[in-house]
Amino acid sequence: MERRKDYVDDGRLGSSGYLEWESLMKLLNKLPYRLAKSVVIIIGSGFILLGAWVI
């Protein structure tokens, strides 16, 4: 992320109808870049492991 203001979301929470998605994005935007990247990788790995376990 080069400039923080390019990624700031000024929209109202809940305006798109996807409250969970908007809340997650607002949370990730508040975290430092490396921490947000780690959280996304952990969540993605969790989905992959869950899918492998279900299969």
Buried (B, 14 or more C-beta within 10 A) or exposed (E): EEEEEEEEEEEEEEEEEEEEEBEBEEEBEEEEEEEBEEBEEEEEEEEEEEEEEEE
